[in-house]
């Protein structure tokens, strides 16, 4: 039995929808993602935000745009996401 059945299936990449907060870098955008998660102790729904650095090859996204990003291989020290589409301007 040489195959390992406990590994994660190939090709499943996380996607996130967030708002662009910065486009000052070349071919890179900063996306703020807000998740609504229950508090571990009190179970109240709280907002948790996180910044992602995403690759934007054609510099199509602008500040304030709602965008969809997808996980990818590491492109630099901070970039691990890639722009898929601009949802709204």
C-alpha positions in Angstrom: 0.0 0.0 0.0 2.1 2.9 -1.3 -0.6 5.6 -1.5 -1.4 7.8 1.4 -5.2 8.3 1.8 -5.0 10.9 4.7 -3.5 13.7 2.6 -5.5 16.7 1.5 -6.8 16.5 -2.1 -4.8 18.5 -4.6 -6.3 21.5 -6.3 -8.5 22.8 -3.4 -7.6 26.4 -2.9 -9.2 28.9 -0.4 -11.0 31.9 -1.8 -11.8 35.1 0.0 -13.9 38.2 -0.8 -12.6 41.5 0.6 -12.1 45.2 0.0 -9.0 46.7 -1.5 -7.3 49.0 0.9 -4.1 49.8 -0.9 -2.7 49.7 -4.5 0.5 51.7 -3.9 2.8 48.7 -4.8 3.5 47.5 -8.3 1.3 44.5 -9.3 0.3 44.1 -5.6 -2.9 45.0 -3.8 -3.7 44.8 -0.1 -7.1 43.2 0.6 -8.9 43.5 3.9 -11.0 40.4 4.7 -13.7 40.6 7.4 -15.0 37.3 8.9 -17.9 37.0 11.3 -16.9 34.3 13.8 -18.3 33.3 17.2 -16.3 34.4 20.2 -14.6 31.3 21.7 -15.9 31.8 25.3 -19.0 34.0 25.0 -20.3 32.7 21.6 -21.3 36.2 20.5 -20.7 36.9 16.8 -17.7 39.3 16.4 -16.0 40.7 13.3 -12.4 39.6 12.8 -10.4 41.3 10.0 -7.2 40.3 8.3 -5.0 41.8 5.6 -3.9 39.8 2.6 -1.3 40.8 0.0 -2.5 39.7 -3.4 -0.9 39.7 -6.9 -2.7 41.9 -9.4 -0.9 41.4 -12.7 -2.6 44.1 -14.7 -3.3 46.6 -11.9 -7.0 46.4 -12.5 -8.2 46.8 -8.9 -8.6 50.2 -7.3 -9.0 51.2 -3.6 -12.5 50.5 -2.4 -13.2 47.7 -4.9 -14.7 44.5 -3.7 -12.5 41.6 -5.1 -12.2 37.9 -5.0 -8.8 36.4 -4.3 -7.5 32.8 -4.3 -4.7 31.1 -2.6 -1.6 30.4 -4.6 2.1 29.5 -4.2 4.3 32.0 -2.4 5.1 34.8 -4.8 7.2 36.9 -2.4 7.8 37.2 1.3 4.2 38.3 2.0 2.2 37.5 -1.2 0.4 34.1 -1.1 -2.9 35.2 -2.9 -3.8 36.2 -6.4 -6.6 38.4 -7.7 -9.3 36.4 -9.5 -12.0 39.1 -10.3 -13.1 42.6 -9.4 -16.7 42.2 -8.2 -17.7 45.8 -7.8 -16.1 49.2 -8.4 
